[in-house]
Amino acid sequence: MTVKRRRPKPIRPWLPLLAALLMVLGLSSATATVAYGQDDTRQAVQQTLTWTAGDDITKYASAPTTAVAGKTTIVFENSTATGNTMGMPHTLTFDVSDPEYNNDVPLNILANPSDDSGGKHTVEVTLSPGRYRYHCTIPGHGQMQGILVVTDGAGGEDTTAPETSAKVEGEKNADGAYIGMATVSVSATDEGSGVDRIEFAEGDGAFQPYTAPVMVHQVGQHTIRYRAVDKAGNVSEVKSVDFTVVAPPTDDTTPPETSATVSGEKDPSGAYIGMATVTVTASDTGSGVNRIDFALGQGEFQPYTGPVMVHDAGAHTVRFRAVDKAGNVSAVKSVDFTVVAPPAEDTLPPVVSAQVDGVKNSDGAYVGSAKVALTAADDDSGVEKVEYSLDSGPYLAYTSPVVVDRVGRHTVAYRATDKAGNTSEARQIAFTVAEGGGVPAPACPEWDERLTVIVGTVDTGVPNRITRSRCTINELIEDEKDWSSNALFLKHVTAVTDKLLSDGVIDQREYRAINKAARQSGIGKPGQGEGYRPLFDGTKKSFDKWQHVGGGAFGLNGDGSMTSDTSVAGMGMLWFPQRTYDDFSLKLQFRDDAPGTGNANGGVFVRFPYVHDHPEESRPEWVAIKYGHEVQILDRPDGDMYKTGSIYGFDRVGLAGAGVTPKGSWNDYEIRVVGQHFSIYRNGVLLNEFDNTGGQEFTPPRSDDPGTDGRRYSSGYIGLQVHSTDDVISYRDIRIKEL
């Protein structure tokens, strides 16, 4: 390629940006320089070729199709004048990577309506005879492409097709037939743009690329057709050569051996349903098999080229024979079979229904547990399988009634599939399970109903489904257990997930995600995943260690959680007076149980002094508010500006960053305090970090706030806030580790 550059213009500030973009597009600095040639005062060259682009990203607005070889001015314009109203950049790029096309012009021009040339660029190149492929290199513009055919400039446009010839070679007999094999060589010449390709076809078959002489071994008469195409696209007329191949002299007098098999789906009587396939084979140890023939019934024999498929219903006979290269013909054999029409297609899915049984209370909820029984029927192909999904979990095979004993609202989706593959539309039944009843709770290692599977602090995003054991996945993983080693924990998780995978509770992607999270969690390693001491484990003994001050109250539930009492008014606090903590990681689970559509307001108090050492405070719960820090719990979209994860009065987190989950679902909450640095995690996600350096969001937070008193930050007790009778909130599994 010859590229002329005009006198360079002064460097403009946009040029480095353009060069950077061209580098992203995979262009060299030399190619990028071509894109800068924009001086319209250049000397005229032999010919000018113009491409234009507009808003369309699938094709150029205009493009040339032919040119003559030699020096050429290429103009590429992508501007408002050519229809670009959106400011979309385009490129004109000549492909130099495909050997099918000329690769001597590595052209790449970037044009943008807002660039320094208004989207119009000009370069000079030297084109050679042949074909150039051009396209746009900007992603999303892949359909903007085309072919430019260049003919020899000395002779004008090439309109003459190539000249072709063929030669057949091989040993001949006295009759002129080729003995054993014939070789056909094809050649072509073109005085214009040059030969682009040669093609040939055997008999009436399709043309295919000619790359080497064609060798024909089959005995019989043959025709080879051929043609050529030049680089200007001119196609020569089709020519042909005819010849005959005969078998070499031999004393072979034995015909080939033949056999046939019939395959297909059979009915009980042995008839083939819908179709039968006949496969014929032949072998010859003498001169070799030359061809196989077959005939349907008493019809004419025809060449066998592949298995014969018979679809018509009725009795059929397929006759067959083979001929070797010495001309020996085998005896005619046959196979008989019957084809019957397939039964009417079953397009109707099964009919499936569900029945929920159990003891109901006055509200219609099932006391203790509910049993869901599914039935399905199909009058055509029959029922293949019945499946159910509990609370939006994966579909599992239904083998016996499903017992649901988790307190709360539940949905069971169900469907059935027949043997023809028809699946019924999924139906759904909903019901509520209330506390009570004689069905024992599932023997789960832990209690964990979080929405997703969280190992340690790593959220896998996998739904925390209920498994066949009636425990959730999180409960089976036991990440809160004190594991003696990381290897032992990983082995346990692998065993759990292997079982879940075989049961169809999780898929392969979810299997990998859970095991990866187990490795990342570090549980079982020294200093990780261990050392947490329970402050409240759901037992009455642990609940009685806490003390309530102020209004409101908390009550212990039968499922091991505690909930604020809706019958006791006022704001107060339940605190753990057994000891103080300095640096620590406090973990617990909370659930918003506010009635109606509202959201509960609650919080966790940390690092406050002994509440009864402040006689000036008529309400001891205010000691925690004034001298400690409240880590807020509030998912309400309106009202108080401090949302879940906020350090109340000091560091605000909005609702968008609070990681809100559906009301009524359990959430993990971790409050990590090291020195003066607070880190707040919700469901394994860091919501807030706060450095307690004495600065306040507003000063003072309250008129009687002691502000930055040292007692506020160095050490203190743990407490849970109850806000009002409408702010119903539940807590469970409260544990702490000193850091």
N, C-alpha and C positions, 0 to 999 in steps of 0.2 A: 504494500500500500504506500502511496505517496500522499502525505498530508502537508499542506502549506498553511503556515500560521501567519496572520497579519501582524502588523506592528502592535505590540501589546498595549492595552489601555492601562491607565493607572489602577492600582489595586483597590478594589472596592471592599467595604466591610462585609458584604454578603458572600464574597468568594470563599472564605474559609468554611462557612457553613455549607455552601454548595459542595465544596471538595469533600467535606466530612460525609455528606449524604451519598456522594458518589462512592466513597470508600465503603460505606455500609452496603451499597449495591454490588460490591465486589469488583470495582474498577481500579485500574492502575492510574498513577498520576499522569502518565502520558495520555491515556484515554480521556481523563478528566480535562486535560488541556484542550482537546478537540472541542469539548463542549463550550469553551470560552470564546471560540472564534466568531465574533459577532459584528465585524466591521463591514458595512454594506458598500464600501468604496473600492472593493477588490476588483481586479482585472477579470473580464469575462473569460469563461472557459468553454470547452467544447459543447457541453450540454448541462442543463439544469434540471434536477429532479426534486420535486416538492412533495413533502408529506405534511398533512395537517391533522390536528386533534382538537376535540371539544369536550363536552360533558360526558360523552359515552366512554365507559372504561372497557368495552368489549371489542371495539374496533377503531381504527384511525378514521377520521372524517374523510380523508382522501389519501391515495397512495398510488404511485406509478406501478405498472406491471412489467414494462420492458424498458431496456436501455441498450446503448451500444458501448462497447469497450473503450476505455480511454479516460482522460481527465474529465472529472464530473464535479459540478457544484451541487451539493446536497443542501436543501433548505428544509428545516423542520420548524413549523410554527404551531404553537399551542397557546392561543390568545383569545381575547374576547371577539376579535374579528373572525376567528375560525369557529366560534360557537362555544367557547369555554366560559360559562357564567358562574362556575362554582369554585374557581381557583385551583382545580385539581392538577397536580404536576403529572407529566407523562415523559417517557423517554423514547427515543428511536435508537434501537440497538441492533447491530448486525451480528448474527450468531457465528462464532468461529470455533465451535466445539463439535459440530456435526459433520462427519466426513462426506455426507451426501451433498453438502453445499460448499461453495467457495468459502474459504476462511482467511483470505488475505486482507480484509478490511475490518479491523477491530473498532468499528464505529460505535460511539455511545454518546448521545446528545440528550441532556436534560433540559426541558423547557417548562417554564412556569409563567402564567400570565402576569404575575407580580414581580418577575425578575427584572434585571437592569435593562434587558432588551425587549421587554414587553412580551416575552414568550416566543420571539422569532430568532432563530440561530442558523448560521451558515458555515459549512466547512467544505474543503476541497479534498477529493480522494481520486484514486485511479482504480477503475473497475476492470476486471478481467472477464473474458467470455465464460459463461456458465450461469449458475443460479445462486442467488444470495437469499438467505432466510433472515427476515427482520422481525423484531418483536419488542414489547415494552418490558423492561426489567423491574418495574415497581410492583411489589406484591399486590395481588388483586387485579392486575391488568393482563393476566395470562392469555386472554383471547385476542389481544391486539397483536396480530401477527400477519405475515404474508410472505410471498415469494416475488423476488425481482429477477427476471430473466434478462441476461446480458448477452448480446450477440457480438460477433467480431465487427469492430468499427470499420474495417476496410471494405467489407462486403455488404454493409447494410443489414437489415433485419434478416435473420435466418428463417426461411420458410421451406427449406428442402429437407426431406426426411433422410435418415442414414441409408446407406447401401448395405445389404445383407447377403450372406451366402452360407451354405452348409455343405459339409462333406461327410459321407458315410464310409467308414473303413472297417476292415476285418477280412478274415479268410473266407473266400467264396468257393462254392462248388460249381460244377459245369453249368448249372442252370442260373447262376448269378446270385443264388441265395447265400447269406452269410452263415457260416458253420459255427454253431455254439453261441456266438455273440456278435453284435455290431456296435460300433462306437460312432456317435454322431457329434461332430465338431461344428460350432456355429461361430461366425465372425461378422463384424460390422465396422464400417468406416463412415466418417462424416466430415466434410470439408468446411462446414460452417461452425456451429457452436461446439461440435464435438459429441461423441457418443456418451450418453448418460448411462444406459443399461441395455442389456439383451435379455429377452424372455423366450421361453419355449413351452410347448404343451405336447403331451402324448395323446394321440388320437383326438377325440373331441373334449379332452379334459381341459381344466383351467390353466392359464398361463402362469408360469412360475419363474423366478430369477434363474438365469443361466450363469453358472459360475465355473463349470468345468465340463469337459466332454461327457455326453450322456451315453451310458452303457446299457444296452438292451439284451437281455439273456433269454427272454421267453420265446419259445418256438411259435412261429406264426407270422402273419403279415402285420406290418406296423407303419404308422405315419407319425412323423415328428413335424409339428408346425413351429415357426419361429418368427420373431420380429425384433426391432430395435427402436429406441427412443433417444433423441439427442437432447442436449442441454437446453435447447429452445422449446422443447416440448413436442417436436414433430415426431410422429409415429410412422414407421415404415409399413408398407403393405405386408400382410401375412403371406409367407411362403411356406412350402412344405417339401419334405423328402419322403418317399415311400420305399420300403425294403422288406425283405423276408428273412427270418432267422429259422434255420433248420437244426435239428439235433445232430451232434457229431456222430460219425459211424459207430455203431455199437452192436453187440450180439444180444442186447436186452430184448427178451421176448415175454417177460413177465409183466402183467399190468399192475398198477398201483393197488395197495390195500386201502379200503375206505371204511368209514364208520360214521354214524350220526347219533346225536343225543337230542332229546327234547326236554326243555326245562320250562318252569313256570309254576304258579300257584295252582294247586289241585283242590277239587272238592272231594267229599268222601267217596264218590264213585270213580275217582281217578281222572275225571275230565279237567282240562285246564280252564281256569276262570279268567275270562277276558282276553287272554293272549297266550300263545305258545311260541317258544323260540327254538328253532332247529339249528344246531351247529354241526357242520360237516367237516371232517378231517380226512386227510389222505397222506400216505407215505409211500416212497418207492426207493428201494435200495440199489436200483440199476442206474438208469439215466436220470432219475429225479422226476418229481411231479411237475408237469407243465401247466395244468389247469384242472379245476374242479367245476363240474356242471351240476345244476339242479333243475327240477321241474315240479310245479305244483299240480298234483293230480295227473291227468293225461295231457297237460299242456306241453309246449315246446321246451327243450332244455335251454338254459341260459347260464351265463358265467356266474359262478358263486364268488362273491367278493367279501362276504361277511355273513353273520348269523341271519337267518330268515325268520321274520316275525309274522305270525299268522294271527289276525284279530277276528276274522269272521266266525260266527258261531256255526257249529256243525262238525261232521266227520271230515278229516283231511288225510291226504297222503302226500308225502314229499319224496320224490325219487331223486337219486343222486348217482354220480359216477365220476371217475377221474381219468385223465390221460397223461401218460408220461412223455418225456422228451423224445423217446424212440417211437412214439405213435401208438403204443399199446393202450387199449381202452379197457377199463375195468368193467365187470358185469354191473348192470344196473341193480341197485338196492333201493329199499324204501323204508320209511317209518310211517306208522299210522297213529293217529291221535284224534281226540275230540276237544273242541273248544266250546264252552258254554258262556252265555252272557253273564256278566257279574250281577250279583243281586242289586236291587235298587239301592242307591247310595243313601247311607244314613246321615242325614244332615241335622237331625234334631238332638239337642243335648239332653242329658238325663233330667228328671224332675227330682229336686232335692228339697228337703224340709228340715226344720230344727224344732226341738221341743226342750224347754227348760223346766226342770223339776226341782223341788225343794220346799222348805217351810218358809212361808212369807209372814212378815209382820204387818201391822196396820197400815204402813206406808207402801206396801207392795214390794218391799225389798226382801231378798232371800236371807234368812238368818243363818249366819255361819258359813254357808256354802251354797252353790247352785250347781246342778248337773245338767250339762247340755248334751242331748242325744241327737244324732243326725241320721236321716234315712234318705236313700236315693233309689230310683227305679228307672229302667230304660227298656222299652219294648222292642227295640231294634237290635243293635249289636250287643247290648248289655253293658252294665256298669263296670268300668275298669278301676276307678279309684274315687274316693271321697276325701276332701281336704278341708281343713279349717285354719283360721288365723285368729289368734287371741290378742285383742287390744293392738291391732295393726302390726302384729309380728309377722314372721314368715309363714307361709302355708305349710302345714304339717299333715302327714297322712293320718286320717281318722281311722282308728281301729276299735275304739271303745268310747263310751260317754266321757266327756271332758269335765272334770271337777274343778270349779273355780272357787277358791276360798279366801282370796285377798279382799279385804274390806274396800269398798269403793264401787265406782261405776265401771262397767265392763261392756265390751262389744265382742261378739264372735261373728266373723265373716265365714261363709262356707260355700262350697261349690263341688261339683262332681263332673267327671269325665267318662265318656263311654269308650268302647273298644274301637270305635271309628275315629276317635280323636276329638269329638265334639265336647266342649267344656261349657257347662251352664254358666250363666251370668252370676257373678258373686252376689249373694244375698247376705243380709246382716240382721242380727238380733241383739238387742241391748237389754241390760238388766243391772240391778244394784245388789251388792252383797253387804249386809250389815253385820255388826259384831254379834257374837253369841253362837249358840249351836254346839253340837258335840263333835264336829269334825276337827281333828287335831291339826294345828298349823304345820306347814311343811318344815322339815328338819333342815333348815338352811344354816350354813356356817355363820352368816352375818345377816344383817337386815339392810337392804340397799335397793331402793326403788328409783334411783336417779334415771333420767331419761336416756342417757348414753353410758357406754362402758368407759369408766375412768379408772386407769390403773395408776395408783399413787396420785400424781397430779397431772398425768398425761391423758387427755381426752381423745379417745379413738374415733369418736363420731359414730360408732356402731350402736344401733338401738339396744338399750338394756332390756332384752326380751325375757319373758318368762319361759323357762325351759320345761322339758318333760318331767323334771323332778319337782316342779312347781316353785322352784327358786329362780331368781333372776341371774343373769350372767355375772353381774357384779358380785352377787352374794357367793357364787361358786368360786370366784377368783381369790377371795380372802386376802385382799391386799393390805388389810389392817392387822393381820396376824403378825406376831413377832417371828419372822423367818430367820433361821440360824445362818443361812447363807443365800447368796443371790442365785447360785446354781440350783439349789433346792426349790426356790420359788419359781424359777423359769421352768423346771421340770414339771412342777405342779400345774402351771398355766398351760403348758403344752398338752398335758394329759386332759385337762378340762376342755380345751379347744378342740382336741382330737375327737372327743365324745360329742361335742356340739356340732362339729362338722359332719360326723357320720349320722347324727340325728336330723340333719337338715335345718338346724336352728340358725347357723351362720353359713355364709358361703366362703369360697377360697380367699377372696379379697379381704373379707372381714377377719378371717382366720389370721392372715398375715398382719393385719393392722393391730390386732390384740396382742399377738406375740411380740411385735416390734415395740409396742408401748410397754410391755413387761420388761424388755431389755433396757429401754430408756429410763424407766422409773428408778432403777438402781435399788429396788427393794431387796433387802437381805444383805446389802453391802454394809460395811462398818459405817455407822453414823447415818444411814438412810433407811427409811421404811420401818424404823423400830424405835423403841424408847418412849412411845406415847402412853401416858397414864390416864385411865378413865376418870373423869369427873362426874359423869352421869352415863351409866350403861343400861338404863331402862329398868333397873330393879328398884324396889321400894327402899332398900338399904342405901343405895347411892343417892336416891332422890331426897331422903331424909337428911343428908349431909348439907343440903342447901338451906338457906334462910331467906324468908321474904320480908321486905320492908316496904312501907307505903301502901298505896291502893292496889286494886287488882289482885290476882292470884294465878298460880299455875296448878294444874292437876295432872296426876300421873295416869297414863292410858295403859290399857291391857296389851298393846302392841309394843311397849317399850319406849314410847315417846311421851313428852309432856306438852300440854296445850294450855294457853291462857284461858281463864275461866270467864265465860260470857255473863255470869250472874253476879260478879263482883266488880263494882265500878271503881274508877280511879286509875291513876298512873303510879306504877311502883316498880320494884326490881326484885328478882330472885338472884341472890349472890352466894358465892362459895366462900365461906368464912374460914376454911380450914388452914389456908396459908396464902402468902403473897408470892408473886412471880416477877422476876426481872426480865431477862430476854427469854422469849418462848415462841413456840408455834402452837396456836390453839386451833383445833379442828372441830367442827360440828356440822350438823345438817339442820336446815330450817325449811319450813313449809308455810306458805301463805294460805291460811284457812279463813280469810275474811268472808263474811256472808255476802250474798248477792254478787254484784259486779265490781265492788270496790276492792281495794288492796290494803293489806295490813301494814301498819307502821310499827316497827320494832327496832331492836338494836342490841349490840353486845358491848358492855362496858369493860374497859381494861385499865389497869394501872391506877386504881383509885384507892385511897386510904381506908382504914377501918371506920365503918360508917358511924359507930357509936362513940367515937372520940371527938365529935364536933357538937358539943351541947348547944352551940349557937344556932344550929340548924334544927328547926322544928320538924322538918321532914328529912329523915336520914337518907332517903333515896337520892336527894339532891347533892349529897356528898360525891357520888359517882359522877353526876353531871358537871359539877363545878371543879372537881379536882382530878378527874380521870378523863378518858376519851371515850366517846360513843362511836362505834363503828355501825353506821346506819344500815337498816334493812327496810326498803320501801320501793316497790315497783309501780307505784301509782303515777300515771302520766301527768296529773295535775297536782296542785297543792304544794307541799314543801319542796323547795328546790334541791334539798339534799336527798339523793337517791342511793340505792344499794351500793355499798363500797365507799361511800363518803365518810370522812372523819368529821362528825357533826360540828359545825361552827368554825372549822379550820380548813378543810380541803374538800371541794365539791366534785362529785361525779354525777354527770347527767344520766338520763334514762337510756340514751343511745349507747352508753358505755357500760351499763349495768348488767349486761348479759341476761336480760329478762327471759324467764321460762314460763310456761303456762301455769296459771294459778292452780294450786293443789298438788304440785309436783315437788319432790324433795330436791334440795340444792346443797351441794358441798360448800362450806365456807371455811377458809383458812385465814387467820389473822397472825401474821408473823411480825414480831417486834424484836429488833436487834439494835441496842443503843437507842438512838433517837429516830431510827428509820422504821416506818410502818409499811408493810406490804400486804395487800388485801387480795385474796384469790376467791373466785366463784367458779365452781365446777372446773377447777384446774386452770382457769384463765385469769391472768393478772389484771385486776380492775383498777387498782390505784396504788401509788407509792407516795408516801408523805414523810417529809423530814421535819421533825418537831424541833425547830431552831428557835422557838419563842415568838416567831412572827405569826400573826393571826389574820384570818380573812377579813374580819371586821373587829374593831377595838372599842370597848371590850365586847365579847359575845353577849354578856349580860351585865347589868349595872352592878351586880354584886359578885362578878366572877373574879376569883383571885388571880387570874391571868397565868403568868409563867412561874408560879410557885414550884420549887424543885420537887415537892411531893407529887406533883402531877405527872412526872415523867420517869422517874428512876425505877419505881417498883410499885406493886399494888395487887389488888384482888380482881376477880373475874365476876361479871354479873350479866343477867339477861333482863331486858326491859319488857314490861307489859304496859301498853300505851293507853288502851281503853277497852271497853267491852266490844266495840265494833272492830278493833284491830286484833282479830284472832290469829295467833301465830303459834306454830308447834316447833319443838326442838327435840333432837335425839342424838345419841352417839357423840357426846361431848368429851374430848380428850385433849391432853396437853403434853408437850415435850419441852423441857428446858433446853435452851441453846447455849 
